[in-house]
């Protein structure tokens, strides 16, 4: 699920936009992973409003340097895949809907290539 919005919207408010669309398209979702920026009231709202568990993957402050966090690499890997497409390497689009469409096109192309390989 992708929702592109202005930079003036905080991450937690953007997550609400994603969750509102996510639950209608994928009502069977029961677990969502997020990083530390999504802590707070959003965790309890996810359970009460949308019916799924929002699990926060936090980095411990004790360790210095790189630390591989469970499930966090999935998001970073996906951003790297999207960055390989020229239209998504920078913010070329004027309208948020165009940006969303470019992301869907890039991911569809990626999935089609993987299906064709197998």
C-alpha positions as CSV (number, residue, x, y, z in Angstrom):
1,X,0.0,0.0,0.0
2,X,1.3,3.4,-0.9
3,X,0.2,6.8,0.1
4,X,2.2,9.9,-1.1
5,X,1.5,13.1,0.8
6,X,3.1,16.5,1.4
7,X,6.2,16.7,3.7
8,X,4.1,18.8,6.1
9,X,2.3,15.6,7.3
10,X,4.0,13.8,10.2
11,X,4.8,10.1,9.8
12,X,2.2,9.0,12.3
13,X,-0.6,10.9,10.5
14,X,0.6,9.4,7.2
15,X,0.4,6.0,8.7
16,X,-3.3,6.6,9.5
17,X,-3.9,7.4,5.8
18,X,-2.1,4.1,4.9
19,X,-4.1,2.0,7.4
20,X,-7.4,3.4,6.3
21,X,-6.8,2.2,2.7
22,X,-4.9,-1.0,3.8
23,X,-7.8,-2.4,5.9
24,X,-10.3,-2.1,3.0
25,X,-8.0,-3.8,0.4
26,X,-6.5,-6.4,2.8
27,X,-8.8,-7.1,5.7
28,X,-6.9,-10.2,6.6
29,X,-3.8,-8.2,7.8
30,X,-3.2,-8.9,11.4
31,X,0.4,-7.7,12.0
32,X,2.2,-4.5,10.8
33,X,5.9,-3.7,11.6
34,X,7.1,-0.2,12.0
35,X,10.1,1.7,13.3
36,X,10.4,3.8,16.4
37,X,8.9,6.9,14.7
38,X,5.5,5.3,14.9
39,X,5.3,4.8,18.7
40,X,2.7,6.3,20.9
41,X,-1.1,6.4,20.5
42,X,-0.9,4.9,17.0
43,X,0.0,1.5,18.5
44,X,-3.3,1.3,20.5
45,X,-5.3,2.9,17.7
46,X,-4.1,0.2,15.3
47,X,-5.6,-2.5,17.5
48,X,-8.9,-0.7,18.3
49,X,-9.7,1.0,15.0
50,X,-8.3,-1.3,12.4
51,X,-7.9,-4.6,14.3
52,X,-4.3,-5.4,13.8
53,X,-1.1,-5.4,16.0
54,X,1.4,-2.6,15.2
55,X,4.8,-4.0,16.3
56,X,7.5,-1.4,16.8
57,X,11.0,-2.6,15.8
58,X,13.4,-0.5,17.9
59,X,17.1,-0.1,17.8
60,X,18.8,-0.4,21.2
61,X,20.8,2.6,22.3
62,X,23.5,0.5,23.9
63,X,25.1,-0.7,20.6
64,X,27.1,1.6,18.4
65,X,27.5,1.3,14.7
66,X,25.5,-0.9,12.3
67,X,23.0,-3.3,13.8
68,X,20.8,-5.5,11.6
69,X,17.2,-5.2,13.0
70,X,14.6,-7.9,12.3
71,X,12.2,-6.9,9.5
72,X,13.7,-3.4,9.2
73,X,15.8,-4.4,6.3
74,X,12.7,-5.2,4.3
75,X,11.7,-1.6,4.1
76,X,15.3,-0.4,3.3
77,X,15.6,-3.1,0.6
78,X,12.3,-2.0,-1.0
79,X,13.4,1.7,-1.0
80,X,16.6,0.6,-2.7
81,X,14.6,-1.3,-5.4
82,X,12.5,1.8,-6.0
83,X,15.5,4.1,-6.2
84,X,16.8,2.1,-9.2
85,X,13.9,3.5,-11.3
86,X,14.9,6.9,-12.8
87,X,11.5,8.6,-12.1
88,X,11.7,7.6,-8.5
89,X,15.4,8.4,-7.9
90,X,14.4,12.0,-7.2
91,X,11.2,13.8,-6.6
92,X,10.3,14.6,-10.3
93,X,6.6,14.4,-9.9
94,X,4.4,17.5,-9.3
95,X,1.3,15.7,-8.1
96,X,1.2,13.1,-5.3
97,X,-1.0,10.8,-7.4
98,X,1.7,10.7,-10.1
99,X,4.2,9.6,-7.5
100,X,2.0,6.9,-6.3
101,X,1.4,5.6,-9.8
102,X,5.1,5.6,-10.5
103,X,5.7,3.5,-7.4
104,X,2.9,1.0,-8.3
105,X,4.4,0.8,-11.9
106,X,7.9,0.1,-10.6
107,X,6.8,-2.6,-8.1
108,X,4.5,-4.2,-10.8
109,X,7.5,-4.3,-13.2
110,X,9.7,-5.8,-10.4
111,X,7.1,-8.5,-9.7
112,X,6.5,-9.3,-13.3
113,X,10.2,-9.8,-13.9
114,X,10.5,-12.1,-10.9
115,X,7.5,-14.2,-12.1
116,X,9.0,-14.4,-15.6
117,X,12.3,-15.6,-14.2
118,X,10.7,-18.5,-12.4
